[in-house]
Amino acid sequence: MTDDERGELKADLTEAGVKGADDLGRFVSNTKFFRSSQFDEKNAMPVLLDALPTLSEPAVIIAVAGHLRRPWARPKAFPALLEAFERWAPIDQQAGWALGDALATAATATQLDQLLVISRDTALGTTRQMVVYSLGRYRRYPEVAPVLVKLLDDPDVSLHAISALRRVVGPAAALPLVEQAARRHEGTPLGRSAAREARKIRKATSA
């Protein structure tokens, strides 16, 4: 993060009374060896959402996206995250991926159509991965499975599509579809990945 943009955002957070502003962009998964973050993500959300359209540094955007990828941000954070994703995904893969991850978490069934549009847009490459993965949450919607089946042939998101498809149609129904993808792409990295996932599904369903 640049000192200027990070510092300005921290100042805005402090002025808004958000606790732990100094821990902006600090994520701790193991508190046994590292001090836990004191950043009040939930109360910071309005400030982060206001700041997001003005940010120009990918590292700052990635940090903000990380703080917004929480279920309690659903669905209020979705519009701002979608706008930022549409801006950044075509020009910065890492920022786009982080924003895609956050907006997938912030989405509800109301935004499913937008998730499907993103998932099908091959120009967005790997930035779509967590959006595709999140489609597994929408098992009750018949339009989801056909999109995931087509994405089994997309090397940028095929593994994420397999994971989502297993949740949408169930492992037994997903298995022949994954096996077919493995055969279609035999001898390629995608084919090998699909074959490996098919073996995992067979093992899980026979246990």
Backbone as JSON, one array per atom type, in Angstrom:
{
  "sequence": "MTDDERGELKADLTEAGVKGADDLGRFVSNTKFFRSSQFDEKNAMPVLLDALPTLSEPAVIIAVAGHLRRPWARPKAFPALLEAFERWAPIDQQAGWALGDALATAATATQLDQLLVISRDTALGTTRQMVVYSLGRYRRYPEVAPVLVKLLDDPDVSLHAISALRRVVGPAAALPLVEQAARRHEGTPLGRSAAREARKIRKATSA",
  "N": [[0.83, -1.18, 0.0], [0.49, 2.25, -0.72], [1.88, 4.91, 1.2], [0.45, 7.33, 1.22], [-2.25, 6.87, 0.2], [-3.09, 4.76, 1.84], [-2.73, 5.99, 4.32], [-4.54, 8.13, 4.18], [-6.97, 6.78, 4.07], [-6.93, 5.44, 6.53], [-7.01, 7.65, 8.2], [-9.57, 8.62, 7.62], [-11.09, 6.52, 8.59], [-10.44, 6.59, 11.32], [-11.44, 9.1, 11.98], [-14.12, 8.57, 11.66], [-14.58, 7.09, 13.85], [-13.91, 4.41, 13.91], [-12.65, 1.54, 15.36], [-9.3, 0.33, 15.74], [-8.05, 1.19, 13.37], [-5.43, 1.27, 12.53], [-4.84, -1.3, 11.88], [-5.76, -1.73, 9.35], [-5.92, -3.64, 6.46], [-4.59, -5.75, 7.59], [-4.54, -9.1, 8.09], [-5.25, -11.85, 10.04], [-4.93, -15.21, 10.56], [-4.02, -17.08, 12.33], [-3.97, -16.84, 15.55], [-2.39, -17.8, 17.52], [0.29, -17.43, 17.09], [0.42, -14.88, 16.11], [-0.53, -11.51, 16.71], [-3.93, -10.76, 17.12], [-6.04, -9.06, 14.77], [-7.22, -5.8, 15.4], [-9.0, -4.41, 13.99], [-12.12, -3.02, 13.33], [-14.08, -4.35, 11.33], [-16.8, -4.48, 10.61], [-18.04, -2.08, 11.46], [-16.48, -0.44, 9.96], [-17.34, -0.68, 7.39], [-19.14, 1.26, 6.02], [-17.38, 3.42, 5.56], [-15.35, 2.21, 4.06], [-16.79, 1.42, 1.79], [-17.54, 3.91, 0.77], [-15.05, 4.9, 0.12], [-14.03, 3.16, -1.76], [-14.62, 3.6, -4.64], [-12.85, 5.65, -5.16], [-10.27, 4.83, -4.92], [-6.96, 4.13, -6.07], [-4.79, 2.51, -5.93], [-3.83, -0.78, -6.39], [-3.05, -2.49, -4.24], [-4.24, -1.35, -2.0], [-6.9, -1.55, -2.68], [-7.18, -4.34, -2.75], [-6.86, -4.88, -0.03], [-9.11, -3.56, 1.07], [-11.15, -4.99, -0.19], [-10.71, -7.46, 1.01], [-11.52, -6.95, 3.63], [-14.2, -6.62, 3.21], [-15.25, -9.01, 2.46], [-17.23, -10.53, 3.87], [-19.96, -12.33, 5.34], [-21.79, -10.63, 6.64], [-21.7, -8.36, 5.15], [-23.45, -8.63, 3.14], [-26.49, -7.78, 1.54], [-25.53, -5.27, 1.08], [-22.99, -4.33, 0.38], [-22.65, -5.14, -2.21], [-23.27, -3.54, -4.66], [-21.22, -1.51, -4.77], [-18.92, -3.08, -4.78], [-19.29, -4.51, -7.14], [-19.16, -2.47, -9.04], [-16.49, -1.67, -8.67], [-15.2, -4.06, -9.3], [-15.86, -4.36, -12.04], [-14.4, -2.28, -13.03], [-11.72, -2.88, -12.32], [-11.11, -5.6, -12.81], [-10.54, -6.06, -15.61], [-8.01, -4.9, -15.84], [-6.24, -5.42, -13.76], [-5.25, -8.29, -12.43], [-4.92, -9.36, -9.81], [-6.2, -7.5, -8.08], [-8.72, -7.59, -9.26], [-9.4, -10.29, -8.78], [-9.58, -10.33, -5.96], [-11.66, -8.52, -5.54], [-13.69, -9.86, -6.92], [-13.96, -12.11, -5.3], [-14.91, -10.9, -2.96], [-17.33, -9.71, -3.85], [-18.75, -11.94, -4.61], [-19.25, -13.11, -2.14], [-20.83, -11.13, -1.03], [-23.13, -11.24, -2.49], [-26.6, -12.04, -3.09], [-29.43, -14.13, -3.92], [-30.81, -12.33, -5.42], [-28.92, -11.02, -6.91], [-28.08, -12.96, -8.65], [-28.29, -13.17, -11.47], [-26.4, -11.3, -12.31], [-24.07, -12.45, -11.33], [-23.97, -14.71, -12.94], [-23.58, -13.58, -15.46], [-21.01, -12.48, -15.14], [-19.61, -14.87, -14.65], [-19.74, -16.16, -17.11], [-18.21, -14.58, -18.74], [-15.51, -14.83, -20.46], [-13.4, -13.14, -20.99], [-12.66, -12.06, -18.62], [-11.07, -13.82, -17.34], [-9.14, -15.38, -14.77], [-10.07, -13.83, -12.71], [-12.68, -14.37, -12.22], [-12.92, -16.6, -10.65], [-13.77, -17.07, -7.89], [-16.32, -16.12, -8.03], [-17.54, -17.94, -9.77], [-17.2, -20.24, -8.18], [-18.89, -19.54, -6.08], [-21.39, -19.97, -7.13], [-22.29, -22.39, -6.35], [-23.87, -21.97, -4.16], [-26.41, -21.63, -5.03], [-28.4, -23.68, -5.45], [-31.1, -24.09, -5.92], [-31.82, -22.88, -8.24], [-32.54, -23.25, -11.54], [-31.1, -22.27, -13.72], [-28.45, -22.26, -13.12], [-26.89, -24.7, -13.16], [-26.52, -25.41, -16.0], [-24.78, -23.35, -16.83], [-22.52, -23.86, -15.26], [-21.8, -26.38, -16.24], [-20.93, -25.75, -18.84], [-18.73, -24.24, -18.15], [-16.93, -26.11, -17.32], [-15.19, -26.56, -19.34], [-13.55, -24.42, -19.41], [-10.42, -23.33, -18.86], [-9.6, -21.4, -17.02], [-11.39, -21.38, -14.92], [-12.25, -23.93, -14.4], [-11.83, -25.82, -12.27], [-13.1, -24.54, -10.15], [-15.65, -24.48, -11.14], [-16.24, -27.21, -11.16], [-16.28, -27.77, -8.4], [-18.45, -26.16, -7.61], [-20.48, -27.3, -9.16], [-20.73, -29.86, -8.1], [-21.97, -29.26, -5.69], [-24.35, -28.18, -6.59], [-25.73, -30.08, -8.25], [-25.17, -32.43, -7.02], [-22.8, -35.0, -6.1], [-23.01, -37.54, -7.47], [-24.45, -37.0, -9.84], [-22.78, -35.1, -10.91], [-20.44, -36.47, -11.52], [-20.35, -38.0, -14.12], [-20.36, -35.82, -15.87], [-18.03, -34.45, -15.26], [-16.19, -36.45, -15.88], [-16.6, -36.61, -18.65], [-15.62, -34.1, -19.41], [-12.97, -34.48, -18.75], [-12.24, -36.37, -20.66], [-12.68, -34.94, -23.03], [-10.64, -33.11, -22.89], [-8.31, -34.51, -22.77], [-4.91, -35.11, -22.05], [-4.21, -32.51, -21.62], [-3.57, -29.79, -19.27], [-6.06, -29.03, -18.16], [-7.59, -31.33, -18.69], [-6.23, -33.23, -17.16], [-6.63, -32.2, -14.59], [-9.42, -32.37, -14.41], [-9.74, -35.15, -14.58], [-8.47, -35.92, -12.23], [-10.18, -34.72, -10.34], [-12.48, -36.17, -10.9], [-11.73, -38.7, -10.01], [-11.6, -38.17, -7.27], [-14.28, -37.65, -6.74], [-15.43, -40.14, -7.35], [-14.25, -41.71, -5.38], [-15.29, -40.5, -3.08], [-18.04, -40.96, -3.4], [-18.18, -43.68, -3.33], [-17.48, -44.39, -0.85]],
  "CA": [[0.0, 0.0, 0.0], [1.23, 3.5, -0.65], [1.66, 5.6, 2.46], [-0.55, 8.38, 1.08], [-3.61, 6.36, 0.11], [-3.36, 4.02, 3.07], [-2.83, 6.95, 5.41], [-5.79, 8.88, 4.04], [-8.08, 5.9, 4.43], [-6.85, 5.25, 7.97], [-7.48, 8.88, 8.83], [-11.02, 8.66, 7.47], [-11.64, 5.53, 9.51], [-10.27, 7.1, 12.67], [-12.39, 10.21, 12.14], [-15.45, 7.98, 11.77], [-14.67, 6.37, 15.12], [-13.7, 2.97, 13.72], [-11.56, 1.04, 16.18], [-8.26, -0.48, 15.13], [-7.77, 1.64, 12.0], [-4.03, 0.97, 12.19], [-4.79, -2.68, 11.37], [-6.31, -1.8, 7.99], [-5.13, -4.49, 5.58], [-3.9, -6.79, 8.35], [-5.42, -10.26, 8.23], [-4.58, -12.84, 10.89], [-5.68, -16.46, 10.65], [-3.48, -17.88, 13.43], [-3.71, -15.93, 16.67], [-1.45, -18.42, 18.45], [1.62, -16.89, 16.84], [0.35, -13.49, 15.68], [-1.54, -10.7, 17.38], [-5.17, -10.65, 16.36], [-6.34, -7.74, 14.26], [-8.18, -5.03, 16.18], [-9.78, -3.6, 13.06], [-13.56, -3.25, 13.41], [-14.48, -4.43, 9.93], [-18.22, -4.26, 10.4], [-18.31, -0.65, 11.56], [-15.69, 0.25, 8.93], [-17.91, -0.91, 6.07], [-19.58, 2.46, 5.3], [-16.21, 4.21, 5.13], [-14.68, 1.46, 3.0], [-17.62, 1.48, 0.59], [-17.43, 5.27, 0.23], [-13.69, 5.12, -0.39], [-13.67, 2.21, -2.81], [-14.56, 4.14, -6.01], [-11.81, 6.67, -5.3], [-8.95, 4.24, -4.72], [-6.2, 3.94, -7.3], [-3.7, 1.58, -5.68], [-4.34, -2.15, -6.28], [-2.82, -3.09, -2.92], [-5.24, -0.81, -1.08], [-8.17, -2.14, -3.1], [-7.16, -5.72, -2.29], [-7.09, -4.85, 1.42], [-10.5, -3.19, 1.31], [-11.96, -6.14, -0.59], [-10.55, -8.49, 2.03], [-12.34, -6.6, 4.79], [-15.62, -6.63, 2.84], [-15.67, -10.36, 2.03], [-17.85, -11.14, 5.04], [-21.4, -12.51, 5.12], [-22.59, -9.5, 7.12], [-21.69, -7.29, 4.13], [-24.45, -9.02, 2.16], [-26.08, -7.47, 0.16], [-25.29, -3.84, 0.98], [-21.7, -4.02, -0.26], [-22.56, -5.66, -3.57], [-23.17, -2.57, -5.77], [-19.9, -0.87, -4.83], [-17.94, -4.1, -5.16], [-19.49, -4.81, -8.56], [-18.61, -1.34, -9.81], [-15.04, -1.75, -8.59], [-14.79, -5.25, -10.06], [-15.95, -4.07, -13.47], [-13.31, -1.36, -13.36], [-10.38, -3.39, -12.08], [-10.86, -6.95, -13.32], [-9.87, -6.1, -16.92], [-6.69, -4.27, -15.87], [-5.36, -5.9, -12.69], [-5.76, -9.61, -12.08], [-4.99, -9.58, -8.36], [-7.28, -6.67, -7.54], [-9.97, -8.14, -9.78], [-9.71, -11.54, -8.08], [-10.01, -10.0, -4.6], [-12.99, -7.9, -5.63], [-14.62, -10.92, -7.29], [-14.17, -12.91, -4.1], [-15.76, -10.15, -2.05], [-18.7, -9.51, -4.36], [-19.42, -13.24, -4.56], [-19.73, -13.28, -0.77], [-21.85, -10.11, -0.76], [-24.29, -11.44, -3.35], [-27.73, -12.9, -2.73], [-30.09, -14.63, -5.12], [-31.24, -11.17, -6.2], [-27.83, -10.67, -7.82], [-27.62, -14.15, -9.35], [-28.13, -12.9, -12.9], [-25.12, -10.6, -12.51], [-23.01, -13.43, -11.12], [-23.92, -15.57, -14.12], [-22.96, -12.8, -16.54], [-19.58, -12.46, -14.85], [-19.07, -16.22, -14.78], [-19.65, -16.52, -18.52], [-17.35, -13.63, -19.47], [-14.16, -15.41, -20.5], [-12.4, -12.08, -21.04], [-12.28, -11.72, -17.25], [-10.04, -14.78, -16.92], [-9.17, -15.99, -13.44], [-10.73, -12.98, -11.72], [-14.03, -14.91, -12.0], [-12.88, -17.9, -10.0], [-14.6, -17.19, -6.7], [-17.71, -15.91, -8.46], [-17.98, -19.25, -10.25], [-17.3, -21.11, -7.01], [-20.04, -19.15, -5.26], [-22.64, -20.43, -7.72], [-22.72, -23.56, -5.6], [-24.86, -21.58, -3.15], [-27.72, -21.38, -5.64], [-28.84, -24.99, -5.92], [-32.52, -24.11, -6.25], [-32.06, -22.1, -9.44], [-32.22, -24.16, -12.65], [-30.2, -21.67, -14.7], [-27.06, -22.32, -12.65], [-26.19, -25.92, -13.58], [-26.03, -25.36, -17.38], [-23.61, -22.46, -16.91], [-21.39, -24.57, -14.68], [-21.39, -27.45, -17.16], [-20.14, -25.13, -19.9], [-17.47, -23.75, -17.59], [-15.99, -27.22, -17.13], [-14.23, -26.49, -20.45], [-12.82, -23.15, -19.3], [-9.28, -23.62, -17.99], [-9.43, -20.39, -15.98], [-12.33, -21.56, -13.8], [-12.82, -25.28, -14.44], [-11.84, -26.44, -10.95], [-14.12, -23.87, -9.36], [-16.92, -24.93, -11.68], [-16.45, -28.57, -10.68], [-16.67, -27.69, -6.99], [-19.8, -25.61, -7.54], [-21.41, -28.24, -9.77], [-20.96, -30.94, -7.12], [-22.94, -28.79, -4.7], [-25.62, -27.86, -7.23], [-26.44, -31.27, -8.74], [-24.78, -33.59, -6.24], [-21.63, -35.7, -6.64], [-23.33, -38.62, -8.41], [-24.82, -36.41, -11.13], [-21.64, -34.34, -11.43], [-19.35, -37.35, -11.93], [-20.23, -38.24, -15.57], [-20.07, -34.56, -16.55], [-16.6, -34.19, -15.05], [-15.48, -37.46, -16.67], [-16.67, -36.2, -20.05], [-14.69, -32.99, -19.58], [-11.62, -35.06, -18.72], [-12.0, -37.01, -21.96], [-12.61, -33.9, -24.06], [-9.38, -32.35, -22.78], [-7.27, -35.48, -22.42], [-3.56, -34.71, -22.4], [-4.0, -31.09, -21.29], [-3.7, -29.54, -17.82], [-7.47, -29.06, -17.79], [-8.02, -32.71, -18.7], [-5.64, -33.93, -16.01], [-7.31, -31.71, -13.39], [-10.77, -32.95, -14.39], [-9.6, -36.57, -14.26], [-8.15, -36.0, -10.8], [-11.4, -34.42, -9.59], [-13.39, -37.3, -11.09], [-11.29, -39.76, -9.09], [-12.01, -37.77, -5.92], [-15.73, -37.82, -6.62], [-15.7, -41.57, -7.29], [-13.83, -42.18, -4.06], [-16.23, -39.99, -2.09], [-19.36, -41.57, -3.57], [-18.12, -45.13, -3.05], [-17.12, -44.59, 0.56]],
  "C": [[0.88, 1.25, 0.0], [0.9, 4.19, 0.66], [0.54, 6.61, 2.35], [-1.96, 7.82, 1.09], [-3.99, 5.56, 1.34], [-3.58, 4.99, 4.22], [-4.13, 7.75, 5.37], [-6.98, 8.03, 4.47], [-8.09, 5.63, 5.93], [-7.35, 6.48, 8.71], [-9.0, 8.99, 8.76], [-11.69, 7.68, 8.44], [-11.57, 6.0, 10.95], [-11.27, 8.22, 12.95], [-13.81, 9.7, 12.31], [-15.62, 7.17, 13.05], [-14.49, 4.87, 15.01], [-12.48, 2.53, 14.52], [-10.57, 0.24, 15.35], [-7.9, -0.08, 13.72], [-6.34, 1.34, 11.57], [-3.87, -0.44, 11.64], [-5.47, -2.83, 10.02], [-5.38, -2.64, 7.12], [-4.35, -5.58, 6.3], [-4.88, -7.93, 8.61], [-4.66, -11.35, 8.96], [-5.46, -14.07, 10.99], [-5.22, -17.32, 11.82], [-3.1, -16.95, 14.57], [-2.79, -16.55, 17.72], [-0.07, -17.79, 18.31], [1.6, -15.4, 16.47], [-0.77, -12.78, 16.45], [-2.78, -10.59, 16.51], [-5.4, -9.21, 15.91], [-7.4, -7.07, 15.14], [-9.12, -4.22, 15.29], [-11.25, -4.0, 13.1], [-14.15, -3.22, 12.0], [-15.94, -4.03, 9.72], [-18.56, -2.77, 10.45], [-17.53, 0.16, 10.53], [-16.37, 0.21, 7.57], [-18.39, 0.36, 5.37], [-18.43, 3.31, 4.78], [-15.51, 3.52, 3.97], [-15.47, 1.53, 1.7], [-17.57, 2.86, -0.06], [-16.09, 5.49, -0.45], [-13.4, 4.3, -1.64], [-13.64, 2.81, -4.22], [-13.43, 5.13, -6.23], [-10.4, 6.1, -5.26], [-8.27, 3.95, -6.05], [-5.06, 2.94, -7.15], [-4.23, 0.15, -5.53], [-4.17, -2.77, -4.9], [-3.85, -2.6, -1.9], [-6.61, -1.42, -1.4], [-8.27, -3.58, -2.64], [-7.44, -5.79, -0.79], [-8.55, -4.55, 1.74], [-11.42, -4.36, 0.94], [-11.89, -7.25, 0.46], [-11.39, -8.22, 3.26], [-13.83, -6.67, 4.5], [-16.12, -8.02, 2.45], [-16.26, -11.15, 3.22], [-19.35, -11.28, 4.81], [-22.24, -11.33, 5.59], [-22.57, -8.32, 6.15], [-22.75, -7.52, 3.06], [-25.8, -8.39, 2.48], [-25.63, -6.02, -0.03], [-24.02, -3.51, 0.21], [-21.67, -4.37, -1.74], [-22.44, -4.59, -4.64], [-21.8, -1.92, -5.89], [-18.82, -1.86, -5.25], [-18.07, -4.46, -6.64], [-18.91, -3.7, -9.43], [-17.09, -1.38, -9.83], [-14.51, -2.94, -9.38], [-14.8, -4.96, -11.55], [-14.85, -3.12, -13.92], [-11.96, -2.05, -13.35], [-10.09, -4.75, -12.69], [-10.18, -6.96, -14.69], [-8.43, -5.6, -16.91], [-5.73, -4.76, -14.79], [-5.92, -7.2, -12.14], [-5.9, -9.8, -10.58], [-6.1, -8.77, -7.72], [-8.63, -7.2, -8.0], [-10.37, -9.41, -9.05], [-10.24, -11.25, -6.68], [-11.4, -9.38, -4.59], [-14.05, -8.93, -6.02], [-14.95, -11.8, -6.11], [-15.13, -12.21, -3.16], [-17.18, -10.01, -2.57], [-19.46, -10.83, -4.41], [-19.99, -13.5, -3.18], [-20.88, -12.33, -0.48], [-23.15, -10.35, -1.52], [-25.37, -12.27, -2.66], [-28.36, -13.38, -4.03], [-30.58, -13.49, -6.01], [-30.18, -10.78, -7.23], [-27.34, -11.85, -8.66], [-27.4, -13.89, -10.83], [-26.79, -12.21, -13.19], [-23.94, -11.54, -12.29], [-22.86, -14.34, -12.34], [-23.29, -14.86, -15.31], [-21.45, -12.75, -16.35], [-18.95, -13.82, -15.11], [-18.85, -16.6, -16.23], [-18.68, -15.65, -19.31], [-15.9, -14.1, -19.45], [-13.07, -14.35, -20.55], [-11.9, -11.71, -19.64], [-11.33, -12.75, -16.64], [-10.25, -15.32, -15.51], [-9.82, -15.1, -12.38], [-12.13, -13.48, -11.38], [-14.05, -16.1, -11.06], [-13.81, -18.02, -8.8], [-16.07, -16.87, -6.98], [-18.29, -17.23, -8.95], [-18.17, -20.21, -9.07], [-18.56, -20.82, -6.2], [-21.37, -19.6, -5.85], [-23.16, -21.71, -7.06], [-23.74, -23.24, -4.52], [-26.28, -21.53, -3.7], [-28.29, -22.66, -6.26], [-30.28, -24.98, -6.43], [-32.84, -23.41, -7.57], [-31.61, -22.88, -10.67], [-31.25, -23.58, -13.67], [-28.73, -21.82, -14.33], [-26.32, -23.52, -13.23], [-25.71, -25.86, -15.03], [-24.82, -24.45, -17.56], [-22.38, -23.17, -16.38], [-20.89, -25.68, -15.59], [-20.53, -26.87, -18.29], [-18.77, -24.68, -19.38], [-16.49, -24.86, -17.25], [-14.92, -27.22, -18.22], [-13.39, -25.22, -20.43], [-11.64, -23.32, -18.35], [-9.07, -22.6, -16.87], [-10.28, -20.67, -14.75], [-12.84, -22.99, -13.67], [-12.87, -25.94, -13.06], [-12.91, -25.84, -10.06], [-15.51, -24.28, -9.83], [-17.24, -26.35, -11.22], [-16.93, -28.55, -9.23], [-18.1, -27.19, -6.84], [-20.83, -26.61, -8.08], [-21.72, -29.39, -8.83], [-22.01, -30.52, -6.1], [-24.32, -28.56, -5.32], [-26.39, -29.12, -7.62], [-26.14, -32.52, -7.92], [-23.63, -34.34, -6.89], [-21.95, -36.75, -7.69], [-23.68, -38.07, -9.79], [-23.66, -35.64, -11.74], [-20.58, -35.24, -12.03], [-19.29, -37.57, -13.44], [-19.9, -36.96, -16.34], [-18.59, -34.2, -16.43], [-15.76, -35.19, -15.84], [-15.48, -37.1, -18.16], [-15.72, -35.05, -20.33], [-13.25, -33.5, -19.59], [-11.28, -35.7, -20.06], [-11.86, -35.97, -23.08], [-11.25, -33.21, -24.06], [-8.22, -33.26, -22.38], [-5.9, -34.99, -22.91], [-3.24, -33.25, -22.13], [-4.06, -30.91, -19.78], [-5.15, -29.58, -17.35], [-7.96, -30.5, -17.71], [-7.49, -33.48, -17.5], [-6.32, -33.5, -14.71], [-8.7, -32.32, -13.28], [-10.71, -34.43, -14.03], [-9.31, -36.77, -12.77], [-9.39, -35.74, -9.95], [-12.42, -35.54, -9.73], [-13.02, -38.45, -10.15], [-11.7, -39.43, -7.65], [-13.5, -37.99, -5.71], [-16.08, -39.3, -6.5], [-15.36, -42.15, -5.91], [-14.83, -41.76, -2.99], [-17.59, -40.68, -2.19], [-19.37, -43.06, -3.28], [-17.8, -45.43, -1.59], [-18.33, -44.98, 1.41]]
}
